[in-house]
Amino acid sequence: MATAAASIGHEDRISVVEHLTELRVRLIVSLAALAVAFGVCMWQNHALLKIINKPLSTQTQKQVKKGNGPLGATYTVQQSARTVATQLQSVVSTLERPGSGATPATRSALAGVTPQLRKAITRLSKAPEGNKPVTLGIGEPFTTTIGVALIFAFILALPVILFELYGFVLPALSPDRQKIASSVVAAIPLLFIVGVAFGYFVVLPAAVRFFQNFNSEQFNVLVQASQYYHFAAVTLLAMGLVFQVPVAILVATRAGVVTPRQLRHNRRYAVIACGAVAAFLPGDAITLILETVPLYLLFEASVLLASIVARRERRRADATAG
């Protein structure tokens, strides 16, 4: 049985077999957490698909209402039919009135037409459909659902996986390094979740809007499910990793690779780098600003955090020397 991570000290010595046993146990715990998260995500797969479809649904509705593509053409015909039905309802209502000149038999026959016209107008007034990605293969709905559930399961299980990794590596660090590692490890899943949220609410809608509107008049745009979900997953995971910049900067400053003063002195390069990352992501000029500003603020917060940690260590070193 593996020794619990909390009971292993920095000065303790354990055998290679005990290391491997502990690693095996931690891998089993991580895989179990991933399996449980995957089960929950499969149970709620409809809700997950609805969430990830939201940016595409919003943009597709706009394209359909503009009359673009085959779905837009269908919606245009639907609106034309609704207009005709509304006008026909007005004519029927006029003929049904006493004194309209229509015979009693005609008015009696028209009395049954009005309810049918009302039902038809209600159906034709519904919002345009066809705002979901399409599938081309017989097994694609199943495999796509599995893929989406696995991505969300990884995001949900990430804190447990990082905790197990931290517990395995922790004894190799000195007590001072363990305190720093604790704050760093605690920040990783939080920053990852914030990055994924930023990607979902800002980057992904902007990317979908850009690609859906690019030369849309020249193409019948139908979005394939597997490609869309792959694109969305890559975008969200990339933003989750980009938001690990504070951790990377803190590790680099603690390792002596760079100092907070050097980072502050060369912040103009950070502005260029943030702008380059934002420009690489699809979107218009407004989206470019919306993406650049948070990334630069993230850099400044990272430098500030590194400066605070460096000052505390200097004070601690001075107190020890005194």
HUNOR-V344129 format. One record per residue. N is the residue number from 1. RES is the residue in one small letter. PSI is psi as a letter, one per 20 degrees, with the letter a starting at -180 (none if undefined). Layout:
BEGIN
{{N	RES	PSI} {N	RES	PSI}}
END
This chain:
BEGIN
{{1	m	p} {2	a	q} {3	t	p} {4	a	q} {5	a	h} {6	a	h} {7	s	i} {8	i	p} {9	g	r} {10	h	h} {11	e	i} {12	d	q} {13	r	p} {14	i	q} {15	s	r} {16	v	h} {17	v	g} {18	e	h} {19	h	g} {20	l	h} {21	t	g} {22	e	g} {23	l	g} {24	r	g} {25	v	g} {26	r	h} {27	l	h} {28	i	g} {29	v	g} {30	s	g} {31	l	h} {32	a	g} {33	a	g} {34	l	h} {35	a	g} {36	v	g} {37	a	h} {38	f	g} {39	g	g} {40	v	g} {41	c	h} {42	m	h} {43	w	h} {44	q	k} {45	n	h} {46	h	g} {47	a	h} {48	l	g} {49	l	h} {50	k	h} {51	i	g} {52	i	h} {53	n	i} {54	k	g} {55	p	g} {56	l	g} {57	s	g} {58	t	g} {59	q	h} {60	t	h} {61	q	g} {62	k	g} {63	q	g} {64	v	g} {65	k	h} {66	k	i} {67	g	j} {68	n	q} {69	g	r} {70	p	h} {71	l	h} {72	g	h} {73	a	g} {74	t	g} {75	y	h} {76	t	g} {77	v	g} {78	q	g} {79	q	h} {80	s	g} {81	a	h} {82	r	g} {83	t	g} {84	v	g} {85	a	h} {86	t	g} {87	q	h} {88	l	h} {89	q	h} {90	s	g} {91	v	g} {92	v	g} {93	s	h} {94	t	g} {95	l	h} {96	e	h} {97	r	q} {98	p	q} {99	g	j} {100	s	i} {101	g	i} {102	a	q} {103	t	q} {104	p	h} {105	a	h} {106	t	g} {107	r	h} {108	s	h} {109	a	h} {110	l	h} {111	a	h} {112	g	i} {113	v	h} {114	t	g} {115	p	h} {116	q	h} {117	l	h} {118	r	g} {119	k	g} {120	a	g} {121	i	h} {122	t	g} {123	r	g} {124	l	i} {125	s	i} {126	k	q} {127	a	q} {128	p	q} {129	e	a} {130	g	k} {131	n	j} {132	k	q} {133	p	q} {134	v	q} {135	t	q} {136	l	h} {137	g	q} {138	i	h} {139	g	j} {140	e	h} {141	p	h} {142	f	g} {143	t	h} {144	t	g} {145	t	g} {146	i	g} {147	g	g} {148	v	g} {149	a	h} {150	l	h} {151	i	g} {152	f	h} {153	a	g} {154	f	g} {155	i	g} {156	l	h} {157	a	i} {158	l	g} {159	p	g} {160	v	g} {161	i	g} {162	l	h} {163	f	g} {164	e	h} {165	l	g} {166	y	g} {167	g	h} {168	f	h} {169	v	h} {170	l	g} {171	p	h} {172	a	i} {173	l	q} {174	s	r} {175	p	g} {176	d	g} {177	r	h} {178	q	h} {179	k	g} {180	i	g} {181	a	h} {182	s	g} {183	s	h} {184	v	g} {185	v	h} {186	a	h} {187	a	h} {188	i	g} {189	p	h} {190	l	g} {191	l	h} {192	f	g} {193	i	g} {194	v	g} {195	g	g} {196	v	g} {197	a	g} {198	f	g} {199	g	h} {200	y	g} {201	f	h} {202	v	g} {203	v	g} {204	l	g} {205	p	h} {206	a	g} {207	a	g} {208	v	g} {209	r	g} {210	f	g} {211	f	h} {212	q	h} {213	n	i} {214	f	o} {215	n	k} {216	s	h} {217	e	i} {218	q	i} {219	f	q} {220	n	o} {221	v	o} {222	l	p} {223	v	p} {224	q	p} {225	a	g} {226	s	g} {227	q	g} {228	y	g} {229	y	h} {230	h	g} {231	f	g} {232	a	g} {233	a	g} {234	v	g} {235	t	g} {236	l	g} {237	l	h} {238	a	g} {239	m	h} {240	g	h} {241	l	h} {242	v	h} {243	f	j} {244	q	j} {245	v	g} {246	p	h} {247	v	g} {248	a	g} {249	i	g} {250	l	g} {251	v	g} {252	a	g} {253	t	h} {254	r	h} {255	a	i} {256	g	j} {257	v	h} {258	v	q} {259	t	q} {260	p	h} {261	r	g} {262	q	h} {263	l	g} {264	r	h} {265	h	h} {266	n	k} {267	r	h} {268	r	h} {269	y	h} {270	a	h} {271	v	g} {272	i	g} {273	a	g} {274	c	g} {275	g	h} {276	a	g} {277	v	g} {278	a	h} {279	a	h} {280	f	h} {281	l	q} {282	p	q} {283	g	r} {284	d	a} {285	a	h} {286	i	g} {287	t	h} {288	l	g} {289	i	g} {290	l	h} {291	e	h} {292	t	g} {293	v	g} {294	p	h} {295	l	g} {296	y	g} {297	l	h} {298	l	g} {299	f	g} {300	e	g} {301	a	h} {302	s	g} {303	v	g} {304	l	g} {305	l	g} {306	a	h} {307	s	g} {308	i	g} {309	v	g} {310	a	g} {311	r	g} {312	r	h} {313	e	h} {314	r	g} {315	r	h} {316	r	h} {317	a	h} {318	d	h} {319	a	h} {320	t	g} {321	a	h} {322	g	none}}
END
